[in-house]
């Protein structure tokens, strides 16, 4: 009887430890459901557009974000606020050339999480390495992550200083007397990653 009780206790302890030390699960990003919208502002207004998420993963442990990464296909950049086809094409071509993202030389950008600090209610302070034009910088931003029913959804607005990635075109910090032609250094990336458990 004592041996049976001991075995029961040992088995329960093992099960409990297995639950507590549940291994990290990898969730694969669905690039059809995931989105990235960008906003860039200048003195006279702003422009908006999209970039496709090509691939990525989110690492989850006990329904909490632990890590992950995603990659963008910079060649898919679009402009969504200009309806005139010729003007849209002109700006899009400029964004793709060396003044901005140089997509022929740098067809991808990426972000790799190095830490995710939980703040409660699915909120995190996420830190990681952002790479644009083959230049990598550390960046921190708030994110909200929901994990349920085999799916993880992460949302964040990331503010990026473009000059740190050698995108200096019409930056007042590098060019004088730009006046109303100035383009602000910071631009925003609104990211939604939808990932499925593997």
N, C-alpha and C positions, 0 to 999 in steps of 0.2 A: 504494500500500500504506500509506504513511504517512497519507494523507488518510483512508483507511478506518479505520485505527486511531484517528485523532483523532476522527472522527465517532462511533466506538464509545465512546470515553472520554467524549465530551460527552453522548451519549445516556445512558450509565450514570450520569453525574453528575446529569443532569436527573431521572432516575428515582429516584435516591437522595434528592435534595432534595425531590421530590414526596412520597416516603414520610416523610421527616423532618418536612416541613411539612404533614402530612396535615390537611385542613381539619376544623374542629369539626363533629361530627355531632350532629343533634338527635334525641333519643329522645322519643317522645310517651307520656305517662303513660296507662296503661290504668286507668280509674277503677273498673272492675269487679274488677280483681285487687289494686288498691292499698287499703291500710287505714290507719286511724288509730284507736287506742284511747287513751282518756284515763283518768287516775287522779287523784282529788282526795282529800286526807286531812284529817281533823279529829281533835280530841282523842279522840272516842269511836269512831273507826273510819275507814272510807273508802268512797268510791263510785267506780264504774267505768262506762264507756260507750264509745260510738263516735261518730265524725263522718265523713261521706262526703267523699272527695277528689273534687272536681268536674272538675278538669283540671290539667295541668302538663306540664313538659318537663324533661329532663335533657340537658345539653350535655357531650359526650364527645369527647376528642381523644386518639388513640393509646391507647384503652381506659382513659383516666384522666378522672375527673370534673373539669370546668372551670366549670360553672355550671348554672343551672336555676331553676325556680320551681314552686310548686304553690298551688292555691286550694282552700279548704274551703267547703262549704255548711253554714253554722252552723245552718240550719233543720232539718238532718237529725240533729241531736244526739239520742242515745238514752242511756238508763240501763240497764245490763245486770245490776246486782247486786241489784236489788229485784224480787222476783217477785210481790208483792202489786200488782194492777193499780191500785188507788186510790192507794197510796203512790208507786208508780212515776210515775203521772200527775202527782201533786202536785209531786214533785221536778223532773220534766221541765219542767213549766210554770214553776217557779221559775228553772231554768237559762236558760229562753228569755226571761225578762222582764228589766227594766232592772237588777235587782240583780246579774245576771251578764252574759249575752252579748247581750241586747237584739236578738234575731235579726230582729225586724220592721224595725228601723232599720239593722241591720248584718248582712245576710244572708250575708256571706262574710268569711272571714279568709284571709290569704295569707302566704307566705314566699318571699323572693327571695334567692338565693345571691349574695353579693358576693365571696367567696373560698373556695377549697377547697384546703387545704394537705395534700398527701399525706404519710402517716406510714409507709407500707409495708404490704404484704399487703392492699391494698384498704381500708385505714383512712385517714380524713381528719379534720382539724379544719375544720369548716364554719362560716363566719360569714355572716350575712345579716340581712335586715330582715324582722322578723315584725310583721304588722299584724293587730290584733284591735280591734274596735269603732272602726275608723278611726284608731287610735293605732298608731304605728310605733316600734319599738325595735330596736336591734341586739342580736343574740344569737349565741353561739358554742356548738357542741356537737360531740361525736365522732359520726362516721357510718362505716358500712361499705358499700362499693359494689362490686358484681361486674358486669362487662361480658363477655358471651359469647353467641355465636350470635345476634347481632342483638337482644339483650335486655339491659337494664340494671336491676339491682335494688339499691335503696338502702334501708338500714335505719338508724334512729336513735332514740334516746330523748332527747327535748328537755324540759328542766326550765324552766318558765315561772313568773315572778313575776307573778301575776295583778294585783297592785295597780298595776303599771306600765301596765296597760291599763284603768284606772278600774274594776276589779272589786274593791271593798273590803268587800263584805258580810261581816260577822263576822270581820274581820281584827283581830288584837290590836294591830296598829300604828296603827289608826285608831279603835278602840272599846275602852272600858275595861270591866272586870268581866264579861267574857264567860264566864269559867270554862270548863266543858266544852262550851259552845256555840261555842268558837273553831274557825274553819276556817283551816287553814294557808295561807300565802300562795302557796307553790309547788305547782304541779300538773304532772303529767307527760303528755307526748304520745309514745306509741310509734307511730312512723310506718314504714310499708313502702310504697315506691313501686316499682311494676313498670312499666317503660317499654320501648317497642318502637322500633327504628330506623325512620326515615322514608325 
